[in-house]
Amino acid sequence: MAADTLFFFDFDKSDLKQDALDDLDAHAKYLAADRSAKVRLEGHADERGTRAYNLALGERRANAVARYLVIQGVNRSQIESVSYGEERPLSLSRDENGWSRNRRVELIYQ
């Protein structure tokens, strides 16, 4: 499994959405079976809020994904987490559609 995946979040939230769990379970199964595989979890936020707040929110989002993977049997040493806050948007649209694309964690295989 080498496909990177995006997980989206609600405004000002770091709770995993129910629809993300099947994909996360598949990644966890793969990572638990292949201890040499590693992922980077990149947390992101939309532009609303201060830079510091958005960095912290991106970190909480990445950590929520990391916690879920560890609970599913992934070794924490296989996971790197980083937050980019609002600095790397997928969308430049300044509306709910754009903002919703920017509230995410990207799971990237190393």
N, C-alpha and C positions, 0 to 999 in steps of 0.2 A: 504494500500500500504506500504509494508515494504521492498521492494526490493531496495537495494542500486544500484546506477547507476554511470557510468563513463562518463564524458564529455571531449572530446579531443579538443586540440587547435593547431593551426598552429605555426610554429617556431616564437618565439619572439612576439607572439600575445596574447591578452587577450580578443579578440572579440569572442562572441558566434558564433558557426557555425549554419547555417540554419538547418542542420539535427538534432541538439540538441533540437530544440524548441518544437517539439511534446512531447518528454519525459519530458522536463521542465514544459510544460503546464499541463501534467498529475500530476506531483508532486505538482505543485502549487495548482491545484484544490483540491487535497487530503489535503494538509496542510491548505488551507483556510477553508475547511469544518471541519477539526478537529484541533481546536486551541491548544489542548494538545499535539499534535505531534510536535516533534522537530527534526531538522537535523543538522549535522555538515558538513560543506563544507571544504574539504581538498584540498588546491591548491598545485600543483606540477609542476616541470620544468625538462627539461633534463639536463645533466651534463655540457652543454656548457654555458659559462658565469661564473662570479664570484659567490661565495656563497651568498653574499649580494644581487647581482642582481637577482639571481634565487629565493631567498626568497621573494623579492619584486614582481617579476613576478608571483609567485604562489599566493601571496596575491591579486594581481590585477585580476587574473583568478577567485579565490574564490569570490571576491567582485562582479565580473561581473555576476556570477550565482546568488548571493544573491540579487543584484539589480533587476534582471529579475523576480525572485520569488516575491519580494516585489511589483513590478509593477503589477504583476498578482494577488495581493490581500493577499499575505502571510504577517503575522505580523512579523516584524523584530526580535521580541523577541523569535521567534521560530527557529532562524537561528544562528548558531555559525560558524565563519569562522576562519580557521587556515592555515598557509602556512608551508609546509615542504621543499619547494625549490627542490633541487636535492637529498635530503637525503633519500627518500623512493621510489626508482625506481621500476616500474613493470618489466622492462626488463633491463638486464645487457649488452645487445648487443650494441656495439658502432658503430651503423650504423643508417641510417634514419628510418628503421623499428623499431628498439629499441627505439630511441629517440622519435618517434611519439607516442609510448605507454606511455612514461613518461610525456608528456605534457598534463596534465589532471587536472580535478577537480573530486574528489570522493564525491558524495552526500550519506551520511550515516545517517540512521535513528537512533535516540537515544532511 
